[in-house]
């Protein structure tokens, strides 16, 4: 199994407190294109809703997305 977020450079934040709690785990076959799909990219979309503690009223997690391409 492969942590798709491991493909991203630098510090990874999936949570408003600056930590990376959330993960996308894929099989080795999907990570390397052996299953007909290949991991193409991973995105973390930091939201800007609210200010300070008010941000937690919306959500404290950032959406993360893995994109695959057909091989």
mmCIF file of the N, C-alpha and C atoms, coordinates in Angstrom:
data_MODEL
# 
_entry.id   MODEL 
# 
loop_
_atom_site.group_PDB 
_atom_site.id 
_atom_site.type_symbol 
_atom_site.label_atom_id 
_atom_site.label_alt_id 
_atom_site.label_comp_id 
_atom_site.label_asym_id 
_atom_site.label_entity_id 
_atom_site.label_seq_id 
_atom_site.pdbx_PDB_ins_code 
_atom_site.Cartn_x 
_atom_site.Cartn_y 
_atom_site.Cartn_z 
_atom_site.occupancy 
_atom_site.B_iso_or_equiv 
_atom_site.pdbx_formal_charge 
_atom_site.auth_seq_id 
_atom_site.auth_comp_id 
_atom_site.auth_asym_id 
_atom_site.auth_atom_id 
_atom_site.pdbx_PDB_model_num 
ATOM 1   N N  . UNK A 1 1  ? 0.841   -1.174 0.000   1.00 0.00 ? 1  UNK A N  1 
ATOM 2   C CA . UNK A 1 1  ? 0.000   0.000  0.000   1.00 0.00 ? 1  UNK A CA 1 
ATOM 3   C C  . UNK A 1 1  ? 0.893   1.246  0.000   1.00 0.00 ? 1  UNK A C  1 
ATOM 4   N N  . UNK A 1 2  ? 0.422   2.297  -0.655  1.00 0.00 ? 2  UNK A N  1 
ATOM 5   C CA . UNK A 1 2  ? 1.179   3.529  -0.831  1.00 0.00 ? 2  UNK A CA 1 
ATOM 6   C C  . UNK A 1 2  ? 0.343   4.707  -0.339  1.00 0.00 ? 2  UNK A C  1 
ATOM 7   N N  . UNK A 1 3  ? 0.962   5.584  0.436   1.00 0.00 ? 3  UNK A N  1 
ATOM 8   C CA . UNK A 1 3  ? 0.300   6.818  0.869   1.00 0.00 ? 3  UNK A CA 1 
ATOM 9   C C  . UNK A 1 3  ? 0.447   7.828  -0.271  1.00 0.00 ? 3  UNK A C  1 
ATOM 10  N N  . UNK A 1 4  ? -0.655  8.146  -0.949  1.00 0.00 ? 4  UNK A N  1 
ATOM 11  C CA . UNK A 1 4  ? -0.617  9.052  -2.099  1.00 0.00 ? 4  UNK A CA 1 
ATOM 12  C C  . UNK A 1 4  ? -0.100  10.436 -1.721  1.00 0.00 ? 4  UNK A C  1 
ATOM 13  N N  . UNK A 1 5  ? -0.291  10.854 -0.481  1.00 0.00 ? 5  UNK A N  1 
ATOM 14  C CA . UNK A 1 5  ? 0.206   12.166 -0.066  1.00 0.00 ? 5  UNK A CA 1 
ATOM 15  C C  . UNK A 1 5  ? 1.728   12.205 -0.023  1.00 0.00 ? 5  UNK A C  1 
ATOM 16  N N  . UNK A 1 6  ? 2.357   11.042 0.009   1.00 0.00 ? 6  UNK A N  1 
ATOM 17  C CA . UNK A 1 6  ? 3.817   10.977 -0.011  1.00 0.00 ? 6  UNK A CA 1 
ATOM 18  C C  . UNK A 1 6  ? 4.416   11.464 -1.320  1.00 0.00 ? 6  UNK A C  1 
ATOM 19  N N  . UNK A 1 7  ? 3.598   11.657 -2.348  1.00 0.00 ? 7  UNK A N  1 
ATOM 20  C CA . UNK A 1 7  ? 4.089   12.164 -3.631  1.00 0.00 ? 7  UNK A CA 1 
ATOM 21  C C  . UNK A 1 7  ? 4.198   13.690 -3.645  1.00 0.00 ? 7  UNK A C  1 
ATOM 22  N N  . UNK A 1 8  ? 3.644   14.343 -2.618  1.00 0.00 ? 8  UNK A N  1 
ATOM 23  C CA . UNK A 1 8  ? 3.659   15.806 -2.572  1.00 0.00 ? 8  UNK A CA 1 
ATOM 24  C C  . UNK A 1 8  ? 4.947   16.326 -1.935  1.00 0.00 ? 8  UNK A C  1 
ATOM 25  N N  . UNK A 1 9  ? 5.487   17.413 -2.463  1.00 0.00 ? 9  UNK A N  1 
ATOM 26  C CA . UNK A 1 9  ? 6.704   17.989 -1.879  1.00 0.00 ? 9  UNK A CA 1 
ATOM 27  C C  . UNK A 1 9  ? 6.389   18.860 -0.660  1.00 0.00 ? 9  UNK A C  1 
ATOM 28  N N  . UNK A 1 10 ? 7.371   19.044 0.181   1.00 0.00 ? 10 UNK A N  1 
ATOM 29  C CA . UNK A 1 10 ? 7.238   19.977 1.308   1.00 0.00 ? 10 UNK A CA 1 
ATOM 30  C C  . UNK A 1 10 ? 6.354   19.468 2.422   1.00 0.00 ? 10 UNK A C  1 
ATOM 31  N N  . UNK A 1 11 ? 6.006   20.384 3.312   1.00 0.00 ? 11 UNK A N  1 
ATOM 32  C CA . UNK A 1 11 ? 5.159   20.045 4.454   1.00 0.00 ? 11 UNK A CA 1 
ATOM 33  C C  . UNK A 1 11 ? 3.717   19.862 3.999   1.00 0.00 ? 11 UNK A C  1 
ATOM 34  N N  . UNK A 1 12 ? 3.107   18.793 4.438   1.00 0.00 ? 12 UNK A N  1 
ATOM 35  C CA . UNK A 1 12 ? 1.739   18.474 4.047   1.00 0.00 ? 12 UNK A CA 1 
ATOM 36  C C  . UNK A 1 12 ? 0.806   18.807 5.200   1.00 0.00 ? 12 UNK A C  1 
ATOM 37  N N  . UNK A 1 13 ? -0.248  19.575 4.888   1.00 0.00 ? 13 UNK A N  1 
ATOM 38  C CA . UNK A 1 13 ? -1.271  19.941 5.883   1.00 0.00 ? 13 UNK A CA 1 
ATOM 39  C C  . UNK A 1 13 ? -2.628  19.546 5.345   1.00 0.00 ? 13 UNK A C  1 
ATOM 40  N N  . UNK A 1 14 ? -3.341  18.715 6.094   1.00 0.00 ? 14 UNK A N  1 
ATOM 41  C CA . UNK A 1 14 ? -4.701  18.346 5.697   1.00 0.00 ? 14 UNK A CA 1 
ATOM 42  C C  . UNK A 1 14 ? -5.716  18.831 6.725   1.00 0.00 ? 14 UNK A C  1 
ATOM 43  N N  . UNK A 1 15 ? -5.248  19.621 7.672   1.00 0.00 ? 15 UNK A N  1 
ATOM 44  C CA . UNK A 1 15 ? -6.062  20.012 8.819   1.00 0.00 ? 15 UNK A CA 1 
ATOM 45  C C  . UNK A 1 15 ? -5.687  21.445 9.201   1.00 0.00 ? 15 UNK A C  1 
ATOM 46  N N  . UNK A 1 16 ? -6.643  22.213 9.707   1.00 0.00 ? 16 UNK A N  1 
ATOM 47  C CA . UNK A 1 16 ? -6.375  23.619 10.017  1.00 0.00 ? 16 UNK A CA 1 
ATOM 48  C C  . UNK A 1 16 ? -5.340  23.821 11.113  1.00 0.00 ? 16 UNK A C  1 
ATOM 49  N N  . UNK A 1 17 ? -5.036  22.782 11.899  1.00 0.00 ? 17 UNK A N  1 
ATOM 50  C CA . UNK A 1 17 ? -4.004  22.951 12.928  1.00 0.00 ? 17 UNK A CA 1 
ATOM 51  C C  . UNK A 1 17 ? -2.597  22.720 12.374  1.00 0.00 ? 17 UNK A C  1 
ATOM 52  N N  . UNK A 1 18 ? -2.483  22.518 11.047  1.00 0.00 ? 18 UNK A N  1 
ATOM 53  C CA . UNK A 1 18 ? -1.182  22.390 10.406  1.00 0.00 ? 18 UNK A CA 1 
ATOM 54  C C  . UNK A 1 18 ? -0.668  20.961 10.312  1.00 0.00 ? 18 UNK A C  1 
ATOM 55  N N  . UNK A 1 19 ? -1.443  19.996 10.769  1.00 0.00 ? 19 UNK A N  1 
ATOM 56  C CA . UNK A 1 19 ? -1.001  18.603 10.738  1.00 0.00 ? 19 UNK A CA 1 
ATOM 57  C C  . UNK A 1 19 ? -1.643  17.868 9.571   1.00 0.00 ? 19 UNK A C  1 
ATOM 58  N N  . UNK A 1 20 ? -1.121  16.685 9.289   1.00 0.00 ? 20 UNK A N  1 
ATOM 59  C CA . UNK A 1 20 ? -1.614  15.863 8.181   1.00 0.00 ? 20 UNK A CA 1 
ATOM 60  C C  . UNK A 1 20 ? -2.233  14.588 8.737   1.00 0.00 ? 20 UNK A C  1 
ATOM 61  N N  . UNK A 1 21 ? -3.509  14.672 9.122   1.00 0.00 ? 21 UNK A N  1 
ATOM 62  C CA . UNK A 1 21 ? -4.205  13.510 9.668   1.00 0.00 ? 21 UNK A CA 1 
ATOM 63  C C  . UNK A 1 21 ? -4.797  12.628 8.569   1.00 0.00 ? 21 UNK A C  1 
ATOM 64  N N  . UNK A 1 22 ? -5.324  13.239 7.531   1.00 0.00 ? 22 UNK A N  1 
ATOM 65  C CA . UNK A 1 22 ? -6.050  12.512 6.495   1.00 0.00 ? 22 UNK A CA 1 
ATOM 66  C C  . UNK A 1 22 ? -5.081  11.926 5.478   1.00 0.00 ? 22 UNK A C  1 
ATOM 67  N N  . UNK A 1 23 ? -5.468  10.817 4.890   1.00 0.00 ? 23 UNK A N  1 
ATOM 68  C CA . UNK A 1 23 ? -4.628  10.117 3.922   1.00 0.00 ? 23 UNK A CA 1 
ATOM 69  C C  . UNK A 1 23 ? -5.476  9.553  2.798   1.00 0.00 ? 23 UNK A C  1 
ATOM 70  N N  . UNK A 1 24 ? -4.839  9.321  1.660   1.00 0.00 ? 24 UNK A N  1 
ATOM 71  C CA . UNK A 1 24 ? -5.408  8.520  0.584   1.00 0.00 ? 24 UNK A CA 1 
ATOM 72  C C  . UNK A 1 24 ? -4.415  7.385  0.364   1.00 0.00 ? 24 UNK A C  1 
ATOM 73  N N  . UNK A 1 25 ? -4.860  6.173  0.644   1.00 0.00 ? 25 UNK A N  1 
ATOM 74  C CA . UNK A 1 25 ? -4.004  4.999  0.519   1.00 0.00 ? 25 UNK A CA 1 
ATOM 75  C C  . UNK A 1 25 ? -4.426  4.234  -0.733  1.00 0.00 ? 25 UNK A C  1 
ATOM 76  N N  . UNK A 1 26 ? -3.456  3.922  -1.585  1.00 0.00 ? 26 UNK A N  1 
ATOM 77  C CA . UNK A 1 26 ? -3.747  3.170  -2.810  1.00 0.00 ? 26 UNK A CA 1 
ATOM 78  C C  . UNK A 1 26 ? -2.852  1.937  -2.854  1.00 0.00 ? 26 UNK A C  1 
ATOM 79  N N  . UNK A 1 27 ? -3.276  0.958  -3.632  1.00 0.00 ? 27 UNK A N  1 
ATOM 80  C CA . UNK A 1 27 ? -2.478  -0.261 -3.781  1.00 0.00 ? 27 UNK A CA 1 
ATOM 81  C C  . UNK A 1 27 ? -1.212  0.050  -4.571  1.00 0.00 ? 27 UNK A C  1 
ATOM 82  N N  . UNK A 1 28 ? -0.225  -0.822 -4.432  1.00 0.00 ? 28 UNK A N  1 
ATOM 83  C CA . UNK A 1 28 ? 1.009   -0.677 -5.215  1.00 0.00 ? 28 UNK A CA 1 
ATOM 84  C C  . UNK A 1 28 ? 0.686   -0.711 -6.706  1.00 0.00 ? 28 UNK A C  1 
ATOM 85  N N  . UNK A 1 29 ? -0.238  -1.573 -7.097  1.00 0.00 ? 29 UNK A N  1 
ATOM 86  C CA . UNK A 1 29 ? -0.605  -1.692 -8.513  1.00 0.00 ? 29 UNK A CA 1 
ATOM 87  C C  . UNK A 1 29 ? -1.191  -0.385 -9.048  1.00 0.00 ? 29 UNK A C  1 
ATOM 88  N N  . UNK A 1 30 ? -2.041  0.276  -8.262  1.00 0.00 ? 30 UNK A N  1 
ATOM 89  C CA . UNK A 1 30 ? -2.611  1.552  -8.711  1.00 0.00 ? 30 UNK A CA 1 
ATOM 90  C C  . UNK A 1 30 ? -1.573  2.659  -8.685  1.00 0.00 ? 30 UNK A C  1 
ATOM 91  N N  . UNK A 1 31 ? -0.685  2.659  -7.732  1.00 0.00 ? 31 UNK A N  1 
ATOM 92  C CA . UNK A 1 31 ? 0.345   3.695  -7.649  1.00 0.00 ? 31 UNK A CA 1 
ATOM 93  C C  . UNK A 1 31 ? 1.309   3.610  -8.827  1.00 0.00 ? 31 UNK A C  1 
ATOM 94  N N  . UNK A 1 32 ? 1.550   2.384  -9.320  1.00 0.00 ? 32 UNK A N  1 
ATOM 95  C CA . UNK A 1 32 ? 2.546   2.179  -10.367 1.00 0.00 ? 32 UNK A CA 1 
ATOM 96  C C  . UNK A 1 32 ? 1.969   1.883  -11.740 1.00 0.00 ? 32 UNK A C  1 
ATOM 97  N N  . UNK A 1 33 ? 0.646   1.976  -11.889 1.00 0.00 ? 33 UNK A N  1 
ATOM 98  C CA . UNK A 1 33 ? 0.018   1.786  -13.197 1.00 0.00 ? 33 UNK A CA 1 
ATOM 99  C C  . UNK A 1 33 ? -0.113  0.345  -13.631 1.00 0.00 ? 33 UNK A C  1 
ATOM 100 N N  . UNK A 1 34 ? 0.000   -0.609 -12.717 1.00 0.00 ? 34 UNK A N  1 
ATOM 101 C CA . UNK A 1 34 ? -0.077  -2.025 -13.081 1.00 0.00 ? 34 UNK A CA 1 
ATOM 102 C C  . UNK A 1 34 ? -1.505  -2.546 -13.130 1.00 0.00 ? 34 UNK A C  1 
ATOM 103 N N  . UNK A 1 35 ? -2.466  -1.748 -12.681 1.00 0.00 ? 35 UNK A N  1 
ATOM 104 C CA . UNK A 1 35 ? -3.864  -2.184 -12.623 1.00 0.00 ? 35 UNK A CA 1 
ATOM 105 C C  . UNK A 1 35 ? -4.713  -1.597 -13.743 1.00 0.00 ? 35 UNK A C  1 
ATOM 106 N N  . UNK A 1 36 ? -4.082  -0.893 -14.663 1.00 0.00 ? 36 UNK A N  1 
ATOM 107 C CA . UNK A 1 36 ? -4.830  -0.188 -15.703 1.00 0.00 ? 36 UNK A CA 1 
ATOM 108 C C  . UNK A 1 36 ? -5.070  1.268  -15.326 1.00 0.00 ? 36 UNK A C  1 
ATOM 109 N N  . UNK A 1 37 ? -4.829  1.602  -14.063 1.00 0.00 ? 37 UNK A N  1 
ATOM 110 C CA . UNK A 1 37 ? -4.900  2.983  -13.580 1.00 0.00 ? 37 UNK A CA 1 
ATOM 111 C C  . UNK A 1 37 ? -3.555  3.356  -12.977 1.00 0.00 ? 37 UNK A C  1 
ATOM 112 N N  . UNK A 1 38 ? -3.208  4.630  -13.085 1.00 0.00 ? 38 UNK A N  1 
ATOM 113 C CA . UNK A 1 38 ? -1.957  5.104  -12.493 1.00 0.00 ? 38 UNK A CA 1 
ATOM 114 C C  . UNK A 1 38 ? -2.218  6.411  -11.759 1.00 0.00 ? 38 UNK A C  1 
ATOM 115 N N  . UNK A 1 39 ? -1.679  6.529  -10.568 1.00 0.00 ? 39 UNK A N  1 
ATOM 116 C CA . UNK A 1 39 ? -1.806  7.755  -9.793  1.00 0.00 ? 39 UNK A CA 1 
ATOM 117 C C  . UNK A 1 39 ? -1.157  8.891  -10.568 1.00 0.00 ? 39 UNK A C  1 
ATOM 118 N N  . UNK A 1 40 ? -1.928  9.913  -10.881 1.00 0.00 ? 40 UNK A N  1 
ATOM 119 C CA . UNK A 1 40 ? -1.442  11.032 -11.685 1.00 0.00 ? 40 UNK A CA 1 
ATOM 120 C C  . UNK A 1 40 ? -1.060  12.220 -10.815 1.00 0.00 ? 40 UNK A C  1 
ATOM 121 N N  . UNK A 1 41 ? -1.936  12.588 -9.878  1.00 0.00 ? 41 UNK A N  1 
ATOM 122 C CA . UNK A 1 41 ? -1.648  13.740 -9.025  1.00 0.00 ? 41 UNK A CA 1 
ATOM 123 C C  . UNK A 1 41 ? -2.490  13.682 -7.756  1.00 0.00 ? 41 UNK A C  1 
ATOM 124 N N  . UNK A 1 42 ? -2.069  14.457 -6.776  1.00 0.00 ? 42 UNK A N  1 
ATOM 125 C CA . UNK A 1 42 ? -2.782  14.586 -5.512  1.00 0.00 ? 42 UNK A CA 1 
ATOM 126 C C  . UNK A 1 42 ? -2.889  16.074 -5.212  1.00 0.00 ? 42 UNK A C  1 
ATOM 127 N N  . UNK A 1 43 ? -4.060  16.496 -4.758  1.00 0.00 ? 43 UNK A N  1 
ATOM 128 C CA . UNK A 1 43 ? -4.271  17.909 -4.431  1.00 0.00 ? 43 UNK A CA 1 
ATOM 129 C C  . UNK A 1 43 ? -4.865  18.042 -3.043  1.00 0.00 ? 43 UNK A C  1 
ATOM 130 N N  . UNK A 1 44 ? -4.427  19.058 -2.331  1.00 0.00 ? 44 UNK A N  1 
ATOM 131 C CA . UNK A 1 44 ? -5.023  19.442 -1.053  1.00 0.00 ? 44 UNK A CA 1 
ATOM 132 C C  . UNK A 1 44 ? -5.531  20.857 -1.237  1.00 0.00 ? 44 UNK A C  1 
ATOM 133 N N  . UNK A 1 45 ? -6.801  21.072 -0.974  1.00 0.00 ? 45 UNK A N  1 
ATOM 134 C CA . UNK A 1 45 ? -7.406  22.390 -1.176  1.00 0.00 ? 45 UNK A CA 1 
ATOM 135 C C  . UNK A 1 45 ? -7.704  23.044 0.162   1.00 0.00 ? 45 UNK A C  1 
ATOM 136 N N  . UNK A 1 46 ? -6.802  23.918 0.568   1.00 0.00 ? 46 UNK A N  1 
ATOM 137 C CA . UNK A 1 46 ? -7.002  24.624 1.833   1.00 0.00 ? 46 UNK A CA 1 
ATOM 138 C C  . UNK A 1 46 ? -8.143  25.615 1.676   1.00 0.00 ? 46 UNK A C  1 
ATOM 139 N N  . UNK A 1 47 ? -9.104  25.556 2.565   1.00 0.00 ? 47 UNK A N  1 
ATOM 140 C CA . UNK A 1 47 ? -10.222 26.489 2.494   1.00 0.00 ? 47 UNK A CA 1 
ATOM 141 C C  . UNK A 1 47 ? -9.894  27.750 3.294   1.00 0.00 ? 47 UNK A C  1 
ATOM 142 N N  . UNK A 1 48 ? -10.651 28.786 3.061   1.00 0.00 ? 48 UNK A N  1 
ATOM 143 C CA . UNK A 1 48 ? -10.417 30.059 3.736   1.00 0.00 ? 48 UNK A CA 1 
ATOM 144 C C  . UNK A 1 48 ? -11.687 30.538 4.432   1.00 0.00 ? 48 UNK A C  1 
ATOM 145 N N  . UNK A 1 49 ? -12.542 29.620 4.831   1.00 0.00 ? 49 UNK A N  1 
ATOM 146 C CA . UNK A 1 49 ? -13.799 29.981 5.486   1.00 0.00 ? 49 UNK A CA 1 
ATOM 147 C C  . UNK A 1 49 ? -13.550 30.406 6.924   1.00 0.00 ? 49 UNK A C  1 
ATOM 148 N N  . UNK A 1 50 ? -14.088 31.536 7.304   1.00 0.00 ? 50 UNK A N  1 
ATOM 149 C CA . UNK A 1 50 ? -14.006 31.990 8.685   1.00 0.00 ? 50 UNK A CA 1 
ATOM 150 C C  . UNK A 1 50 ? -12.632 32.493 9.064   1.00 0.00 ? 50 UNK A C  1 
ATOM 151 N N  . UNK A 1 51 ? -12.510 32.973 10.299  1.00 0.00 ? 51 UNK A N  1 
ATOM 152 C CA . UNK A 1 51 ? -11.242 33.480 10.819  1.00 0.00 ? 51 UNK A CA 1 
ATOM 153 C C  . UNK A 1 51 ? -11.019 32.905 12.210  1.00 0.00 ? 51 UNK A C  1 
ATOM 154 N N  . UNK A 1 52 ? -9.780  32.597 12.529  1.00 0.00 ? 52 UNK A N  1 
ATOM 155 C CA . UNK A 1 52 ? -9.449  32.083 13.850  1.00 0.00 ? 52 UNK A CA 1 
ATOM 156 C C  . UNK A 1 52 ? -10.264 30.845 14.192  1.00 0.00 ? 52 UNK A C  1 
ATOM 157 N N  . UNK A 1 53 ? -10.784 30.801 15.394  1.00 0.00 ? 53 UNK A N  1 
ATOM 158 C CA . UNK A 1 53 ? -11.574 29.660 15.848  1.00 0.00 ? 53 UNK A CA 1 
ATOM 159 C C  . UNK A 1 53 ? -12.866 29.495 15.056  1.00 0.00 ? 53 UNK A C  1 
ATOM 160 N N  . UNK A 1 54 ? -13.340 30.570 14.425  1.00 0.00 ? 54 UNK A N  1 
ATOM 161 C CA . UNK A 1 54 ? -14.551 30.502 13.611  1.00 0.00 ? 54 UNK A CA 1 
ATOM 162 C C  . UNK A 1 54 ? -14.395 29.514 12.456  1.00 0.00 ? 54 UNK A C  1 
ATOM 163 N N  . UNK A 1 55 ? -13.153 29.299 12.012  1.00 0.00 ? 55 UNK A N  1 
ATOM 164 C CA . UNK A 1 55 ? -12.906 28.361 10.910  1.00 0.00 ? 55 UNK A CA 1 
ATOM 165 C C  . UNK A 1 55 ? -13.428 26.973 11.246  1.00 0.00 ? 55 UNK A C  1 
ATOM 166 N N  . UNK A 1 56 ? -13.357 26.598 12.500  1.00 0.00 ? 56 UNK A N  1 
ATOM 167 C CA . UNK A 1 56 ? -13.786 25.259 12.912  1.00 0.00 ? 56 UNK A CA 1 
ATOM 168 C C  . UNK A 1 56 ? -15.300 25.073 12.798  1.00 0.00 ? 56 UNK A C  1 
ATOM 169 N N  . UNK A 1 57 ? -16.057 26.161 12.696  1.00 0.00 ? 57 UNK A N  1 
ATOM 170 C CA . UNK A 1 57 ? -17.502 26.039 12.512  1.00 0.00 ? 57 UNK A CA 1 
ATOM 171 C C  . UNK A 1 57 ? -17.831 25.476 11.132  1.00 0.00 ? 57 UNK A C  1 
ATOM 172 N N  . UNK A 1 58 ? -16.948 25.667 10.183  1.00 0.00 ? 58 UNK A N  1 
ATOM 173 C CA . UNK A 1 58 ? -17.154 25.151 8.827   1.00 0.00 ? 58 UNK A CA 1 
ATOM 174 C C  . UNK A 1 58 ? -16.638 23.716 8.758   1.00 0.00 ? 58 UNK A C  1 
ATOM 175 N N  . UNK A 1 59 ? -15.362 23.536 8.853   1.00 0.00 ? 59 UNK A N  1 
ATOM 176 C CA . UNK A 1 59 ? -14.707 22.230 8.940   1.00 0.00 ? 59 UNK A CA 1 
ATOM 177 C C  . UNK A 1 59 ? -13.256 22.474 9.293   1.00 0.00 ? 59 UNK A C  1 
ATOM 178 N N  . UNK A 1 60 ? -12.651 21.530 9.956   1.00 0.00 ? 60 UNK A N  1 
ATOM 179 C CA . UNK A 1 60 ? -11.238 21.676 10.285  1.00 0.00 ? 60 UNK A CA 1 
ATOM 180 C C  . UNK A 1 60 ? -10.358 20.803 9.400   1.00 0.00 ? 60 UNK A C  1 
ATOM 181 N N  . UNK A 1 61 ? -10.954 20.144 8.413   1.00 0.00 ? 61 UNK A N  1 
ATOM 182 C CA . UNK A 1 61 ? -10.196 19.323 7.472   1.00 0.00 ? 61 UNK A CA 1 
ATOM 183 C C  . UNK A 1 61 ? -10.238 19.950 6.086   1.00 0.00 ? 61 UNK A C  1 
ATOM 184 N N  . UNK A 1 62 ? -9.120  19.861 5.370   1.00 0.00 ? 62 UNK A N  1 
ATOM 185 C CA . UNK A 1 62 ? -9.079  20.329 3.991   1.00 0.00 ? 62 UNK A CA 1 
ATOM 186 C C  . UNK A 1 62 ? -9.423  19.161 3.066   1.00 0.00 ? 62 UNK A C  1 
ATOM 187 N N  . UNK A 1 63 ? -10.178 19.412 2.006   1.00 0.00 ? 63 UNK A N  1 
ATOM 188 C CA . UNK A 1 63 ? -10.459 18.343 1.045   1.00 0.00 ? 63 UNK A CA 1 
ATOM 189 C C  . UNK A 1 63 ? -9.174  17.907 0.344   1.00 0.00 ? 63 UNK A C  1 
ATOM 190 N N  . UNK A 1 64 ? -9.009  16.603 0.205   1.00 0.00 ? 64 UNK A N  1 
ATOM 191 C CA . UNK A 1 64 ? -7.881  16.067 -0.546  1.00 0.00 ? 64 UNK A CA 1 
ATOM 192 C C  . UNK A 1 64 ? -8.425  15.205 -1.678  1.00 0.00 ? 64 UNK A C  1 
ATOM 193 N N  . UNK A 1 65 ? -7.706  15.186 -2.804  1.00 0.00 ? 65 UNK A N  1 
ATOM 194 C CA . UNK A 1 65 ? -8.201  14.492 -3.982  1.00 0.00 ? 65 UNK A CA 1 
ATOM 195 C C  . UNK A 1 65 ? -7.037  13.816 -4.700  1.00 0.00 ? 65 UNK A C  1 
ATOM 196 N N  . UNK A 1 66 ? -7.251  12.575 -5.106  1.00 0.00 ? 66 UNK A N  1 
ATOM 197 C CA . UNK A 1 66 ? -6.284  11.859 -5.943  1.00 0.00 ? 66 UNK A CA 1 
ATOM 198 C C  . UNK A 1 66 ? -6.868  11.727 -7.338  1.00 0.00 ? 66 UNK A C  1 
ATOM 199 N N  . UNK A 1 67 ? -6.056  11.989 -8.337  1.00 0.00 ? 67 UNK A N  1 
ATOM 200 C CA . UNK A 1 67 ? -6.470  11.874 -9.732  1.00 0.00 ? 67 UNK A CA 1 
ATOM 201 C C  . UNK A 1 67 ? -5.693  10.714 -10.353 1.00 0.00 ? 67 UNK A C  1 
ATOM 202 N N  . UNK A 1 68 ? -6.409  9.841  -11.030 1.00 0.00 ? 68 UNK A N  1 
ATOM 203 C CA . UNK A 1 68 ? -5.787  8.685  -11.694 1.00 0.00 ? 68 UNK A CA 1 
ATOM 204 C C  . UNK A 1 68 ? -5.948  8.823  -13.193 1.00 0.00 ? 68 UNK A C  1 
ATOM 205 N N  . UNK A 1 69 ? -5.002  8.268  -13.944 1.00 0.00 ? 69 UNK A N  1 
ATOM 206 C CA . UNK A 1 69 ? -5.128  8.231  -15.394 1.00 0.00 ? 69 UNK A CA 1 
ATOM 207 C C  . UNK A 1 69 ? -5.174  6.771  -15.839 1.00 0.00 ? 69 UNK A C  1 
ATOM 208 N N  . UNK A 1 70 ? -5.858  6.537  -16.943 1.00 0.00 ? 70 UNK A N  1 
ATOM 209 C CA . UNK A 1 70 ? -5.972  5.198  -17.505 1.00 0.00 ? 70 UNK A CA 1 
ATOM 210 C C  . UNK A 1 70 ? -4.691  4.893  -18.264 1.00 0.00 ? 70 UNK A C  1 
ATOM 211 N N  . UNK A 1 71 ? -4.164  3.719  -18.036 1.00 0.00 ? 71 UNK A N  1 
ATOM 212 C CA . UNK A 1 71 ? -2.920  3.301  -18.725 1.00 0.00 ? 71 UNK A CA 1 
ATOM 213 C C  . UNK A 1 71 ? -3.245  2.451  -19.926 1.00 0.00 ? 71 UNK A C  1 
# 
